[in-house]
């Protein structure tokens, strides 16, 4: 499974997902590309797009998108806030299908 990590996430998130083939938006040379075009490009080469952009599903017409999208619900884009989501992200990656959007949260309140 090929994953694309959005530019709003720290690159070090890749270290927590060694079982996947992962690129970042920056590594692909796509930094600064608007979401609609980014999703189009990503769907040609990747299975899942991982982002923090919680408005993505409201800003874009995702009906035609063939890439799966995982939206991380974290307090910030700091690794310390994202790390608790990794177990649930891994579980989501097992079940997600192309064209689906899943919000990834943690069971930890606070």
N, CA, C and O atoms as CSV, one atom per row, in Angstrom:
chain,resi,resn,atom,element,x,y,z
A,1,UNK,N,N,0.852,-1.174,0.000
A,1,UNK,CA,C,0.000,0.000,0.000
A,1,UNK,C,C,0.893,1.231,0.000
A,1,UNK,O,O,1.846,1.323,0.775
A,2,UNK,N,N,0.575,2.170,-0.876
A,2,UNK,CA,C,1.349,3.397,-1.002
A,2,UNK,C,C,0.603,4.552,-0.343
A,2,UNK,O,O,-0.565,4.807,-0.638
A,3,UNK,N,N,1.308,5.252,0.566
A,3,UNK,CA,C,0.716,6.354,1.315
A,3,UNK,C,C,1.374,7.669,0.922
A,3,UNK,O,O,2.577,7.727,0.666
A,4,UNK,N,N,0.560,8.730,0.879
A,4,UNK,CA,C,1.066,10.076,0.679
A,4,UNK,C,C,0.753,10.887,1.924
A,4,UNK,O,O,-0.400,10.963,2.347
A,5,UNK,N,N,1.778,11.493,2.511
A,5,UNK,CA,C,1.637,12.301,3.720
A,5,UNK,C,C,1.547,13.772,3.314
A,5,UNK,O,O,2.425,14.280,2.617
A,6,UNK,N,N,0.499,14.446,3.746
A,6,UNK,CA,C,0.275,15.851,3.414
A,6,UNK,C,C,1.384,16.721,3.999
A,6,UNK,O,O,2.054,16.341,4.958
A,7,UNK,N,N,1.559,17.894,3.399
A,7,UNK,CA,C,2.605,18.799,3.855
A,7,UNK,C,C,2.305,19.412,5.224
A,7,UNK,O,O,3.186,20.026,5.826
A,8,UNK,N,N,1.072,19.253,5.725
A,8,UNK,CA,C,0.747,19.790,7.046
A,8,UNK,C,C,1.119,18.822,8.172
A,8,UNK,O,O,0.884,19.119,9.344
A,9,UNK,N,N,1.690,17.680,7.830
A,9,UNK,CA,C,2.126,16.699,8.829
A,9,UNK,C,C,3.653,16.648,8.883
A,9,UNK,O,O,4.320,16.883,7.876
A,10,UNK,N,N,4.202,16.343,10.056
A,10,UNK,CA,C,5.663,16.220,10.140
A,10,UNK,C,C,6.142,14.985,9.367
A,10,UNK,O,O,5.503,13.933,9.396
A,11,UNK,N,N,7.244,15.128,8.696
A,11,UNK,CA,C,7.801,14.021,7.896
A,11,UNK,C,C,8.155,12.815,8.748
A,11,UNK,O,O,8.159,11.686,8.257
A,12,UNK,N,N,8.451,13.045,10.017
A,12,UNK,CA,C,8.852,11.951,10.908
A,12,UNK,C,C,7.735,10.945,11.156
A,12,UNK,O,O,7.987,9.883,11.726
A,13,UNK,N,N,6.516,11.249,10.745
A,13,UNK,CA,C,5.426,10.289,10.892
A,13,UNK,C,C,5.744,9.009,10.118
A,13,UNK,O,O,5.242,7.935,10.448
A,14,UNK,N,N,6.573,9.134,9.098
A,14,UNK,CA,C,6.975,7.969,8.306
A,14,UNK,C,C,7.647,6.905,9.174
A,14,UNK,O,O,7.518,5.712,8.902
A,15,UNK,N,N,8.363,7.331,10.217
A,15,UNK,CA,C,9.069,6.394,11.098
A,15,UNK,C,C,8.123,5.459,11.843
A,15,UNK,O,O,8.530,4.378,12.269
A,16,UNK,N,N,6.863,5.867,12.002
A,16,UNK,CA,C,5.890,5.065,12.730
A,16,UNK,C,C,5.150,4.081,11.826
A,16,UNK,O,O,4.369,3.259,12.306
A,17,UNK,N,N,5.396,4.163,10.523
A,17,UNK,CA,C,4.669,3.331,9.561
A,17,UNK,C,C,5.649,2.619,8.623
A,17,UNK,O,O,5.521,2.722,7.403
A,18,UNK,N,N,6.630,1.895,9.188
A,18,UNK,CA,C,7.672,1.306,8.341
A,18,UNK,C,C,7.165,0.218,7.393
A,18,UNK,O,O,7.850,-0.132,6.432
A,19,UNK,N,N,5.992,-0.310,7.653
A,19,UNK,CA,C,5.461,-1.393,6.835
A,19,UNK,C,C,4.838,-0.902,5.528
A,19,UNK,O,O,4.386,-1.709,4.715
A,20,UNK,N,N,4.812,0.404,5.324
A,20,UNK,CA,C,4.190,0.988,4.134
A,20,UNK,C,C,5.215,1.723,3.284
A,20,UNK,O,O,6.250,2.177,3.772
A,21,UNK,N,N,4.900,1.825,2.003
A,21,UNK,CA,C,5.682,2.661,1.097
A,21,UNK,C,C,5.101,4.067,1.216
A,21,UNK,O,O,3.929,4.285,0.908
A,22,UNK,N,N,5.922,5.022,1.663
A,22,UNK,CA,C,5.419,6.355,1.996
A,22,UNK,C,C,6.254,7.433,1.327
A,22,UNK,O,O,7.482,7.366,1.290
A,23,UNK,N,N,5.559,8.415,0.805
A,23,UNK,CA,C,6.186,9.640,0.325
A,23,UNK,C,C,5.447,10.813,0.956
A,23,UNK,O,O,4.282,10.703,1.339
A,24,UNK,N,N,6.145,11.926,1.055
A,24,UNK,CA,C,5.495,13.156,1.498
A,24,UNK,C,C,5.185,14.006,0.272
A,24,UNK,O,O,5.757,13.810,-0.800
A,25,UNK,N,N,4.276,14.944,0.453
A,25,UNK,CA,C,3.948,15.883,-0.619
A,25,UNK,C,C,5.222,16.612,-1.060
A,25,UNK,O,O,5.432,16.831,-2.253
A,26,UNK,N,N,6.063,16.984,-0.103
A,26,UNK,CA,C,7.295,17.695,-0.418
A,26,UNK,C,C,8.232,16.828,-1.260
A,26,UNK,O,O,8.821,17.309,-2.228
A,27,UNK,N,N,8.371,15.553,-0.894
A,27,UNK,CA,C,9.246,14.648,-1.644
A,27,UNK,C,C,8.781,14.480,-3.092
A,27,UNK,O,O,9.594,14.266,-3.991
A,28,UNK,N,N,7.487,14.577,-3.305
A,28,UNK,CA,C,6.934,14.431,-4.651
A,28,UNK,C,C,7.059,15.724,-5.461
A,28,UNK,O,O,6.778,15.737,-6.659
A,29,UNK,N,N,7.480,16.812,-4.806
A,29,UNK,CA,C,7.584,18.098,-5.485
A,29,UNK,C,C,6.238,18.787,-5.643
A,29,UNK,O,O,6.066,19.640,-6.514
A,30,UNK,N,N,5.273,18.410,-4.786
A,30,UNK,CA,C,3.911,18.913,-4.895
A,30,UNK,C,C,3.559,19.940,-3.813
A,30,UNK,O,O,2.389,20.294,-3.666
A,31,UNK,N,N,4.533,20.417,-3.068
A,31,UNK,CA,C,4.251,21.395,-2.007
A,31,UNK,C,C,3.601,22.633,-2.613
A,31,UNK,O,O,4.028,23.123,-3.659
A,32,UNK,N,N,2.569,23.130,-1.948
A,32,UNK,CA,C,1.884,24.330,-2.388
A,32,UNK,C,C,0.774,24.090,-3.397
A,32,UNK,O,O,0.036,25.017,-3.730
A,33,UNK,N,N,0.641,22.866,-3.887
A,33,UNK,CA,C,-0.433,22.568,-4.844
A,33,UNK,C,C,-1.754,22.501,-4.082
A,33,UNK,O,O,-1.833,21.893,-3.015
A,34,UNK,N,N,-2.779,23.123,-4.630
A,34,UNK,CA,C,-4.100,23.146,-3.992
A,34,UNK,C,C,-4.677,21.738,-3.902
A,34,UNK,O,O,-4.342,20.865,-4.703
A,35,UNK,N,N,-5.559,21.525,-2.907
A,35,UNK,CA,C,-6.075,20.192,-2.608
A,35,UNK,C,C,-6.712,19.464,-3.787
A,35,UNK,O,O,-6.472,18.270,-3.970
A,36,UNK,N,N,-7.513,20.150,-4.584
A,36,UNK,CA,C,-8.170,19.484,-5.700
A,36,UNK,C,C,-7.173,18.870,-6.663
A,36,UNK,O,O,-7.292,17.700,-7.029
A,37,UNK,N,N,-6.199,19.651,-7.070
A,37,UNK,CA,C,-5.161,19.161,-7.985
A,37,UNK,C,C,-4.277,18.130,-7.291
A,37,UNK,O,O,-3.879,17.140,-7.905
A,38,UNK,N,N,-3.970,18.355,-6.022
A,38,UNK,CA,C,-3.143,17.422,-5.256
A,38,UNK,C,C,-3.800,16.049,-5.189
A,38,UNK,O,O,-3.137,15.033,-5.400
A,39,UNK,N,N,-5.085,16.010,-4.899
A,39,UNK,CA,C,-5.791,14.721,-4.828
A,39,UNK,C,C,-5.819,14.029,-6.181
A,39,UNK,O,O,-5.721,12.804,-6.253
A,40,UNK,N,N,-5.951,14.792,-7.240
A,40,UNK,CA,C,-5.936,14.215,-8.585
A,40,UNK,C,C,-4.576,13.573,-8.871
A,40,UNK,O,O,-4.508,12.439,-9.344
A,41,UNK,N,N,-3.506,14.299,-8.585
A,41,UNK,CA,C,-2.162,13.760,-8.781
A,41,UNK,C,C,-1.917,12.538,-7.898
A,41,UNK,O,O,-1.389,11.522,-8.351
A,42,UNK,N,N,-2.311,12.657,-6.634
A,42,UNK,CA,C,-2.083,11.578,-5.669
A,42,UNK,C,C,-2.828,10.307,-6.049
A,42,UNK,O,O,-2.300,9.207,-5.887
A,43,UNK,N,N,-4.048,10.447,-6.552
A,43,UNK,CA,C,-4.856,9.260,-6.863
A,43,UNK,C,C,-4.257,8.441,-7.998
A,43,UNK,O,O,-4.594,7.268,-8.161
A,44,UNK,N,N,-3.377,9.045,-8.779
A,44,UNK,CA,C,-2.731,8.326,-9.870
A,44,UNK,C,C,-1.585,7.445,-9.386
A,44,UNK,O,O,-1.193,6.506,-10.078
A,45,UNK,N,N,-1.040,7.742,-8.192
A,45,UNK,CA,C,0.151,7.027,-7.728
A,45,UNK,C,C,0.051,6.429,-6.333
A,45,UNK,O,O,0.883,5.608,-5.947
A,46,UNK,N,N,-0.972,6.838,-5.569
A,46,UNK,CA,C,-1.053,6.425,-4.171
A,46,UNK,C,C,-2.416,5.818,-3.857
A,46,UNK,O,O,-3.401,6.055,-4.556
A,47,UNK,N,N,-2.443,5.028,-2.788
A,47,UNK,CA,C,-3.684,4.405,-2.327
A,47,UNK,C,C,-4.383,5.244,-1.266
A,47,UNK,O,O,-5.611,5.320,-1.236
A,48,UNK,N,N,-3.582,5.886,-0.378
A,48,UNK,CA,C,-4.140,6.623,0.757
A,48,UNK,C,C,-3.406,7.960,0.916
A,48,UNK,O,O,-2.182,8.038,0.817
A,49,UNK,N,N,-4.195,8.998,1.163
A,49,UNK,CA,C,-3.682,10.327,1.461
A,49,UNK,C,C,-3.953,10.585,2.935
A,49,UNK,O,O,-5.092,10.463,3.386
A,50,UNK,N,N,-2.910,10.943,3.697
A,50,UNK,CA,C,-3.044,11.207,5.132
A,50,UNK,C,C,-2.834,12.694,5.359
A,50,UNK,O,O,-1.834,13.265,4.923
A,51,UNK,N,N,-3.790,13.319,6.048
A,51,UNK,CA,C,-3.771,14.767,6.222
A,51,UNK,C,C,-4.325,15.162,7.587
A,51,UNK,O,O,-4.942,14.356,8.282
A,52,UNK,N,N,-4.092,16.403,7.949
A,52,UNK,CA,C,-4.719,17.004,9.128
A,52,UNK,C,C,-5.859,17.933,8.728
A,52,UNK,O,O,-6.572,18.450,9.588
A,53,UNK,N,N,-6.032,18.144,7.427
A,53,UNK,CA,C,-7.014,19.106,6.912
A,53,UNK,C,C,-8.435,18.596,7.147
A,53,UNK,O,O,-8.962,17.814,6.356
A,54,UNK,N,N,-9.042,19.045,8.236
A,54,UNK,CA,C,-10.372,18.574,8.621
A,54,UNK,C,C,-11.473,19.177,7.758
A,54,UNK,O,O,-12.618,18.728,7.820
A,55,UNK,N,N,-11.149,20.176,6.963
A,55,UNK,CA,C,-12.138,20.783,6.072
A,55,UNK,C,C,-12.080,20.212,4.659
A,55,UNK,O,O,-12.879,20.596,3.805
A,56,UNK,N,N,-11.162,19.316,4.407
A,56,UNK,CA,C,-10.957,18.785,3.064
A,56,UNK,C,C,-12.246,18.256,2.453
A,56,UNK,O,O,-12.551,18.548,1.297
A,57,UNK,N,N,-12.993,17.490,3.210
A,57,UNK,CA,C,-14.214,16.892,2.668
A,57,UNK,C,C,-15.298,17.917,2.369
A,57,UNK,O,O,-16.224,17.642,1.605
A,58,UNK,N,N,-15.186,19.098,2.969
A,58,UNK,CA,C,-16.172,20.148,2.726
A,58,UNK,C,C,-15.722,21.110,1.626
A,58,UNK,O,O,-16.544,21.795,1.017
A,59,UNK,N,N,-14.408,21.155,1.376
A,59,UNK,CA,C,-13.860,22.075,0.391
A,59,UNK,C,C,-13.781,21.460,-1.005
A,59,UNK,O,O,-13.762,22.183,-2.001
A,60,UNK,N,N,-13.735,20.142,-1.081
A,60,UNK,CA,C,-13.512,19.463,-2.346
A,60,UNK,C,C,-14.683,18.544,-2.677
A,60,UNK,O,O,-15.347,18.012,-1.787
A,61,UNK,N,N,-14.920,18.370,-3.972
A,61,UNK,CA,C,-15.890,17.374,-4.425
A,61,UNK,C,C,-15.155,16.038,-4.460
A,61,UNK,O,O,-14.415,15.749,-5.401
A,62,UNK,N,N,-15.362,15.245,-3.447
A,62,UNK,CA,C,-14.611,14.001,-3.311
A,62,UNK,C,C,-15.329,12.799,-3.921
A,62,UNK,O,O,-14.830,11.677,-3.833
A,63,UNK,N,N,-16.480,13.013,-4.531
A,63,UNK,CA,C,-17.221,11.896,-5.131
A,63,UNK,C,C,-16.436,11.217,-6.243
A,63,UNK,O,O,-16.555,10.010,-6.457
A,64,UNK,N,N,-15.642,11.998,-6.939
A,64,UNK,CA,C,-14.883,11.458,-8.062
A,64,UNK,C,C,-13.483,11.006,-7.659
A,64,UNK,O,O,-12.734,10.500,-8.494
A,65,UNK,N,N,-13.125,11.180,-6.402
A,65,UNK,CA,C,-11.794,10.818,-5.928
A,65,UNK,C,C,-11.692,9.317,-5.741
A,65,UNK,O,O,-12.568,8.691,-5.146
A,66,UNK,N,N,-10.616,8.750,-6.256
A,66,UNK,CA,C,-10.418,7.311,-6.107
A,66,UNK,C,C,-9.427,6.978,-5.003
A,66,UNK,O,O,-9.252,5.810,-4.658
A,67,UNK,N,N,-8.779,7.995,-4.445
A,67,UNK,CA,C,-7.827,7.756,-3.368
A,67,UNK,C,C,-8.575,7.731,-2.035
A,67,UNK,O,O,-9.537,8.475,-1.846
A,68,UNK,N,N,-8.137,6.885,-1.124
A,68,UNK,CA,C,-8.681,6.883,0.235
A,68,UNK,C,C,-8.022,8.023,1.007
A,68,UNK,O,O,-6.871,8.375,0.749
A,69,UNK,N,N,-8.760,8.595,1.953
A,69,UNK,CA,C,-8.249,9.733,2.723
A,69,UNK,C,C,-8.419,9.456,4.212
A,69,UNK,O,O,-9.513,9.130,4.672
A,70,UNK,N,N,-7.326,9.589,4.958
A,70,UNK,CA,C,-7.361,9.512,6.422
A,70,UNK,C,C,-7.106,10.916,6.959
A,70,UNK,O,O,-6.059,11.512,6.709
A,71,UNK,N,N,-8.080,11.428,7.698
A,71,UNK,CA,C,-7.951,12.753,8.301
A,71,UNK,C,C,-7.632,12.561,9.784
A,71,UNK,O,O,-8.450,12.042,10.543
A,72,UNK,N,N,-6.446,12.980,10.179
A,72,UNK,CA,C,-6.039,12.860,11.575
A,72,UNK,C,C,-6.632,14.010,12.376
A,72,UNK,O,O,-6.492,15.175,12.003
A,73,UNK,N,N,-7.290,13.679,13.465
A,73,UNK,CA,C,-7.896,14.676,14.353
A,73,UNK,C,C,-6.969,14.886,15.542
A,73,UNK,O,O,-7.149,14.289,16.603
A,74,UNK,N,N,-5.977,15.744,15.346
A,74,UNK,CA,C,-4.998,16.030,16.391
A,74,UNK,C,C,-5.101,17.493,16.799
A,74,UNK,O,O,-5.599,18.333,16.049
A,75,UNK,N,N,-4.622,17.777,18.000
A,75,UNK,CA,C,-4.626,19.141,18.527
A,75,UNK,C,C,-3.779,20.091,17.694
A,75,UNK,O,O,-4.123,21.259,17.512
A,76,UNK,N,N,-2.663,19.567,17.189
A,76,UNK,CA,C,-1.747,20.365,16.376
A,76,UNK,C,C,-1.012,19.430,15.426
A,76,UNK,O,O,-1.256,18.223,15.425
A,77,UNK,N,N,-0.127,19.977,14.630
A,77,UNK,CA,C,0.648,19.132,13.742
A,77,UNK,C,C,1.993,18.735,14.351
A,77,UNK,O,O,2.880,18.246,13.652
A,78,UNK,N,N,2.132,18.946,15.638
A,78,UNK,CA,C,3.346,18.510,16.327
A,78,UNK,C,C,3.312,16.997,16.503
A,78,UNK,O,O,2.261,16.411,16.761
A,79,UNK,N,N,4.466,16.386,16.360
A,79,UNK,CA,C,4.563,14.934,16.451
A,79,UNK,C,C,4.024,14.416,17.780
A,79,UNK,O,O,3.425,13.342,17.825
A,80,UNK,N,N,4.228,15.162,18.858
A,80,UNK,CA,C,3.747,14.737,20.172
A,80,UNK,C,C,2.215,14.630,20.210
A,80,UNK,O,O,1.671,13.827,20.969
A,81,UNK,N,N,1.527,15.426,19.405
A,81,UNK,CA,C,0.065,15.371,19.336
A,81,UNK,C,C,-0.431,14.324,18.339
A,81,UNK,O,O,-1.556,13.838,18.455
A,82,UNK,N,N,0.397,13.981,17.372
A,82,UNK,CA,C,0.011,13.011,16.347
A,82,UNK,C,C,0.322,11.580,16.766
A,82,UNK,O,O,-0.415,10.658,16.415
A,83,UNK,N,N,1.385,11.390,17.497
A,83,UNK,CA,C,1.819,10.046,17.877
A,83,UNK,C,C,0.726,9.202,18.539
A,83,UNK,O,O,0.638,8.012,18.238
A,84,UNK,N,N,-0.113,9.756,19.427
A,84,UNK,CA,C,-1.172,8.926,20.027
A,84,UNK,C,C,-2.202,8.402,19.014
A,84,UNK,O,O,-2.934,7.457,19.310
A,85,UNK,N,N,-2.259,9.010,17.826
A,85,UNK,CA,C,-3.208,8.576,16.795
A,85,UNK,C,C,-2.684,7.409,15.961
A,85,UNK,O,O,-3.453,6.769,15.244
A,86,UNK,N,N,-1.408,7.132,16.046
A,86,UNK,CA,C,-0.788,6.133,15.169
A,86,UNK,C,C,-1.441,4.747,15.271
A,86,UNK,O,O,-1.697,4.142,14.230
A,87,UNK,N,N,-1.723,4.212,16.468
A,87,UNK,CA,C,-2.374,2.896,16.509
A,87,UNK,C,C,-3.715,2.870,15.763
A,87,UNK,O,O,-4.009,1.909,15.052
A,88,UNK,N,N,-4.515,3.909,15.924
A,88,UNK,CA,C,-5.810,3.951,15.228
A,88,UNK,C,C,-5.629,4.200,13.734
A,88,UNK,O,O,-6.420,3.715,12.925
A,89,UNK,N,N,-4.600,4.948,13.364
A,89,UNK,CA,C,-4.288,5.137,11.953
A,89,UNK,C,C,-3.930,3.800,11.318
A,89,UNK,O,O,-4.412,3.465,10.235
A,90,UNK,N,N,-3.087,3.045,11.998
A,90,UNK,CA,C,-2.701,1.727,11.465
A,90,UNK,C,C,-3.919,0.832,11.286
A,90,UNK,O,O,-4.027,0.122,10.286
A,91,UNK,N,N,-4.824,0.861,12.238
A,91,UNK,CA,C,-6.056,0.062,12.134
A,91,UNK,C,C,-6.904,0.545,10.955
A,91,UNK,O,O,-7.463,-0.270,10.221
A,92,UNK,N,N,-7.000,1.843,10.771
A,92,UNK,CA,C,-7.762,2.404,9.654
A,92,UNK,C,C,-7.175,1.993,8.318
A,92,UNK,O,O,-7.912,1.732,7.367
A,93,UNK,N,N,-5.857,1.934,8.240
A,93,UNK,CA,C,-5.202,1.570,6.986
A,93,UNK,C,C,-5.493,0.128,6.588
A,93,UNK,O,O,-5.411,-0.221,5.410
A,94,UNK,N,N,-5.827,-0.700,7.554
A,94,UNK,CA,C,-6.164,-2.099,7.261
A,94,UNK,C,C,-7.525,-2.200,6.578
A,94,UNK,O,O,-7.735,-3.058,5.720
A,95,UNK,N,N,-8.441,-1.325,6.960
A,95,UNK,CA,C,-9.828,-1.455,6.490
A,95,UNK,C,C,-10.252,-0.454,5.423
A,95,UNK,O,O,-11.243,-0.678,4.728
A,96,UNK,N,N,-9.520,0.643,5.283
A,96,UNK,CA,C,-9.954,1.704,4.370
A,96,UNK,C,C,-9.922,1.221,2.922
A,96,UNK,O,O,-9.076,0.419,2.529
A,97,UNK,N,N,-10.867,1.735,2.149
A,97,UNK,CA,C,-10.951,1.404,0.724
A,97,UNK,C,C,-10.870,2.686,-0.098
A,97,UNK,O,O,-11.170,3.778,0.384
A,98,UNK,N,N,-10.460,2.523,-1.332
A,98,UNK,CA,C,-10.364,3.677,-2.242
A,98,UNK,C,C,-11.685,4.429,-2.275
A,98,UNK,O,O,-12.759,3.831,-2.337
A,99,UNK,N,N,-11.584,5.761,-2.232
A,99,UNK,CA,C,-12.766,6.606,-2.272
A,99,UNK,C,C,-13.369,6.911,-0.913
A,99,UNK,O,O,-14.250,7.764,-0.807
A,100,UNK,N,N,-12.913,6.229,0.128
A,100,UNK,CA,C,-13.430,6.473,1.485
A,100,UNK,C,C,-12.648,7.585,2.173
A,100,UNK,O,O,-11.479,7.831,1.878
A,101,UNK,N,N,-13.334,8.247,3.099
A,101,UNK,CA,C,-12.697,9.225,3.971
A,101,UNK,C,C,-12.936,8.753,5.407
A,101,UNK,O,O,-14.079,8.565,5.822
A,102,UNK,N,N,-11.860,8.566,6.154
A,102,UNK,CA,C,-11.973,8.171,7.550
A,102,UNK,C,C,-11.321,9.217,8.434
A,102,UNK,O,O,-10.224,9.695,8.144
A,103,UNK,N,N,-12.001,9.565,9.507
A,103,UNK,CA,C,-11.407,10.438,10.514
A,103,UNK,C,C,-10.743,9.560,11.567
A,103,UNK,O,O,-11.357,8.633,12.097
A,104,UNK,N,N,-9.508,9.857,11.857
A,104,UNK,CA,C,-8.738,9.066,12.810
A,104,UNK,C,C,-8.603,9.870,14.092
A,104,UNK,O,O,-8.030,10.960,14.113
A,105,UNK,N,N,-9.148,9.302,15.161
A,105,UNK,CA,C,-9.091,9.954,16.467
A,105,UNK,C,C,-8.417,9.001,17.442
A,105,UNK,O,O,-8.057,7.876,17.097
A,106,UNK,N,N,-8.258,9.475,18.650
A,106,UNK,CA,C,-7.726,8.630,19.712
A,106,UNK,C,C,-8.788,8.503,20.779
A,106,UNK,O,O,-9.666,9.357,20.896
A,107,UNK,N,N,-8.712,7.453,21.548
A,107,UNK,CA,C,-9.671,7.243,22.633
A,107,UNK,C,C,-9.307,8.053,23.872
A,107,UNK,O,O,-10.068,8.107,24.838
A,108,UNK,N,N,-8.134,8.682,23.831
A,108,UNK,CA,C,-7.663,9.475,24.965
A,108,UNK,C,C,-8.358,10.837,24.925
A,108,UNK,O,O,-8.269,11.552,23.927
A,109,UNK,N,N,-9.023,11.180,25.969
A,109,UNK,CA,C,-9.699,12.480,26.045
A,109,UNK,C,C,-8.739,13.491,26.672
A,109,UNK,O,O,-7.823,13.124,27.408
A,110,UNK,N,N,-8.962,14.744,26.373
A,110,UNK,CA,C,-8.145,15.763,27.008
A,110,UNK,C,C,-7.833,16.797,26.041
A,110,UNK,O,O,-7.146,17.763,26.370
